[in-house]
Amino acid sequence: MSRDRRLVVTNALLDGKTVSLTALDGKITAIGPEAAVDVNAGEMLDAGGGILCAPLVNGHTHAAMTLFRGHGDDLPLIRWLKEAIWPVEQRLEAEDVYWGTRLACLEMIRSGTIGFWDMYWLPAATARAVEDAGLRAVIGPPLFDPPGADLAERNRELESHLDELAGFGDRIGAAVAPHAIYTVGTASLEYAAGLAEDRGLPIHIHLSETREEVLDCVKTHGMRPAAYLDSLGMLTPQTNLAHGVWLEPEEMELISERGATVTTNPVANMKLAVGGVFPYPDAARAGVPMALGTDGAGSNNSLDLLSDLKTFALLQRHAASDAEAIPVAEAWATATGQRSGLIGRLGRSVTADSEPLTIGAPADFIVLDPAAPELALGNLSSALVYTAAGSVVKDTVVDGRILMKDREVEGSAEVLARVREQSSRLDPGGD
């Protein structure tokens, strides 16, 4: 790793004051109105009066599924998977996943997301794309129980993928990612829990996304999904539960007691018509760690988490018939990974004093456009939750590297050209 990698940010606004920021080797070393900067001592970013802001963290997605955007748009979840997605995924090659993920990274950079939790095939291709794009990610090779498969061989392949992921840099972490309780049997879930514990890795799994999933679990195992996972040792502070739409209050209490995180994906849930709303008030009362995700671009279809934030907040107010169901500050903290240490760390070892935009914190931040009309008046936090979309982000910085400056991302044209080639080869939308 190169050392003495310096960044100097000038002419930025923070809490209404003009400030400077310096970073060394990906860590913030100074920030504030009195921060001394040497304009000859590193890469420069003139913020142009833009607002320094904590970045967004996408708690659940399948990045390479940008390849399947618009494919099977009018199908419910299980039919969408079986008819529109799984058959085409069988033809995936590493370059498909690489360029599909590069497109996802481009979209996330442009909308202020600096890292994401991913679950997808050919994970080394995802990791290579994330590394080349400059983002952070926790990547989980999906674990399924395919009919007639040799589970021992499948396990060896999964462990080989995890070994490969361990060889990437410190911006990329690995996770054990059993797909869901309806695609992975008890023995495989127990194996996944043991593997995660042995390797010190987090678990990333879909849970309680549909009512049918819950009913089948009760019928088969005599308990609801959260209790079922707990019986297998899968609910820990290192567990990321995606969706949680059909969780009951007693399950929220259990999840909170175990310290697991629930990542809600409201736009994808509404698009796939799962028939319910993640019960945020129950989760908040129980003290459940929470995060916000987009899900994949095949089921959302956007990766603009800032745009999804408004849907998240409004949906909770609407479902609860309570305008106070989710305060603005809580909504913003959920989208920035600050309500779940697991999600916000993105696989890093982050000290307790490393809140965003403080000395010692990772140099991960965004700069908001001072000319954006959405931010011209009123409370900034409210504007970010209820008014803005990703287009208000002017600059994106990850690990002290400028990934977007004045809305320009290096290599965008090549990404768009190459992903079109790969999509054409797969032809996911051809009817």
Secondary structure, 3 states (H helix, E strand, C coil): CCCCCEEEEEEEEECCEEEEEEEECCEEEEEECCCCCCCCCCEEEECCCCEEECCEEEEEECHHHHHHCCCCCCCCHHHHHHHHHHHHHCCCCHHHHHHHHHHHHHHHHHCCEEEEEEECCCHHHHHHHHHHHCCEEEEECEECCCCCCCHHHHHHHHHHHHHHHCCCCCCEEECEEECCCCCCCHHHHHHHHHHHHHHCCCEEEEECCCHHHHHHHHHHHCCCHHHHHHHCCCCCCCEEEEECCCCCHHHHHHHHHHCCEEEECHHHHHHCCCCCCCCHHHHHHHCCCEEECCCCCCCCCCCCHHHHHHHHHHHHHHHHCCCCCCCHHHHHHHHCCCCCHHHHHCCCCCCCCCCCCCCCCECCEEEECCCCHHHCCCCHHHHHHHCCCHHHEEEEEECCEEEEECCECCCHHHHHHHHHHHHHHHCCCCC
